[in-house]
C-alpha cells in the first residue's frame, strides 16, 4: 500500500463525469477514480474549506464516529472489480480495529474531514500509471504542491458561490 493524496478534482470531458485524481505522496503515479457528482461536491467543499450550519452526510458520519469514540485510522483503496473501485474504512475503537467496506468516493470525503491518511494498493497505481493528459480532464494546473485545487477557472470564493447555487437538476439523473 502506498499513501496517496487528493491531487485534484477534474471532469472527464468524454463522459462529463467527475474524477478524483489521487497521487502517490512519494512518487509520480496517479490513480484516477470516476465518482458521482454528489461525492465530487462533498470532496470539493472540504478542499475549499466550506462549512455549513448543519452537517452534511459526510460531516454527520465523521461526527457520529467521534461521538461513539471511534477514530478513522486510514482509508484503503483496495481493488477494482468490473470497473468498480473498492475501499475500506479502517476504524479503531477501544483498541479494536474494524474494517468497513465503502465506496472510494465516500471514503475520501470522510478521510479529508477526519484528517486520516489514504492508501492505494500498489497494483492499482501500477495499472493506472497511464499518462493523464490535460486535454482529458479539466483541472487546476496552477496549484502549489499540497494545495487544494478547484475546478479550472474558479478561485475558492467562486467555487463556494457556484456550489451554493447548484440545484439537484444540475447533476442529471442518477441510475444505480
TINURO-303808 format. One record per residue (C-alpha): residue in one letter; x, y, z. Coordinates in steps of 0.001 Angstrom, whole numbers, padded with zeros to 6 digits, always signed. Last residue first. Layout:
N
aXYZ;...
% end
This chain:
176
x-027768+002782-009983;x-029423+005429-012147;x-028669+009041-011250;x-030392+011705-013329;x-028555+014915-014078;x-026414+016817-011600;x-027763+020300-012331;x-031295+019037-011635;x-030437+018773-007933;x-029817+022539-007916;x-026441+024213-007572;x-026292+027852-006430;x-024364+027278-003203;x-021763+025197-005075;x-021078+028004-007564;x-020776+030601-004799;x-018307+028469-002868;x-016340+027758-006055;x-016211+031464-006911;x-014899+032238-003431;x-012249+029490-003657;x-010984+030636-007100;x-012567+029131-010167;x-011048+028831-013672;x-010332+025121-013591;x-012272+023276-010897;x-010696+023819-007509;x-007433+022635-006061;x-006280+022213-002502;x-002584+022958-002074;x-000192+020073-001431;x+002226+021222-004135;x+001097+024621-005466;x-001991+024865-007634;x-001659+026340-011124;x-002770+023282-013124;x-006358+023427-011890;x-008055+020526-013604;x-010217+019935-016677;x-009552+016383-017746;x-008609+014632-020975;x-006825+017605-022552;x-004525+017812-019531;x-003144+014438-020477;x-003164+011706-017912;x-000227+009423-018531;x-001078+005922-017589;x+000099+004603-014273;x-003363+003212-013627;x-002296-000423-013569;x+000719+000328-011351;x-001268+002548-009007;x-003908-000138-008694;x-001291-002860-008124;x+000333-000753-005371;x-002870-000732-003338;x-003947+002792-002515;x-003638+004473+000875;x-005478+007461+002352;x-004390+009100+005601;x-006937+010444+008083;x-007666+014158+008631;x-011211+013216+009711;x-012819+015547+007153;x-010459+014530+004353;x-010867+010860+005289;x-014666+011185+005128;x-014662+012610+001584;x-012070+010018+000511;x-014121+007141+001929;x-017288+008426+000265;x-015537+008485-003118;x-013770+005183-002511;x-017047+003369-001857;x-017120+001531+001435;x-016479-001823+003102;x-015856-001354+006837;x-012739-002731+008547;x-012609-002917+012338;x-009742-002376+014739;x-010116-002827+018487;x-008159-000668+020925;x-011290+000858+022427;x-012447+001901+018973;x-010319+001998+015831;x-011691+002261+012299;x-010203+001163+008983;x-012526+002382+006208;x-012210+000074+003241;x-012303+000777-000475;x-013478-000798-003704;x-013172+000538-007250;x-015705-000526-009866;x-014532-001299-013427;x-015734-004915-013109;x-013720-005342-009897;x-011130-002759-008829;x-009120-003257-005667;x-008004-001966-002299;x-008340+001784-001854;x-007547+001802+001871;x-008697+004581+004167;x-006912+005167+007451;x-007199+005268+011236;x-010739+006650+011418;x-011311+007064+015130;x-014265+005751+017115;x-015412+007147+020450;x-019075+006904+019510;x-019427+010677+019268;x-016297+010882+017134;x-017628+008319+014661;x-021007+010076+014563;x-019338+013438+013944;x-017463+011961+010954;x-020648+010386+009611;x-022528+013672+010035;x-019801+015589+008189;x-020004+013048+005358;x-023806+013431+005197;x-023989+017228+005520;x-023895+018794+008973;x-025982+021899+009697;x-024533+025427+009827;x-022363+024664+006812;x-018612+024736+006390;x-016660+025273+003162;x-012911+024762+003472;x-012361+024599-000306;x-010967+021067-000064;x-013965+020102+002087;x-016432+021576-000420;x-014637+019913-003333;x-014791+016478-001672;x-018510+016799-000908;x-019175+018200-004397;x-017343+015280-006005;x-019360+012932-003798;x-022594+014435-005066;x-021361+014497-008678;x-020568+010786-008698;x-017062+009417-008962;x-014528+008334-011586;x-011301+007351-009885;x-007975+008477-011369;x-004935+006907-009683;x-001663+008749-010102;x+001980+007757-010151;x+004539+010495-009548;x+006029+009444-006267;x+006360+009964-002545;x+002825+011024-001642;x+001400+008990-004508;x-001300+010860-006391;x-005083+010539-006254;x-007086+012209-009023;x-010800+012499-008316;x-012855+012352-011486;x-016227+013985-012141;x-018150+012698-015177;x-018768+014711-018355;x-018266+011443-020247;x-015627+012455-022793;x-014588+015629-020957;x-013732+013734-017784;x-014043+016464-015179;x-011357+017020-012636;x-010675+017058-008944;x-007092+017392-007885;x-004079+015871-006167;x-006066+014155-003436;x-003279+012450-001557;x-001817+008966-001658;x-000045+006663+000786;x+001190+003494-000862;x+000000+000000+000000;
% end
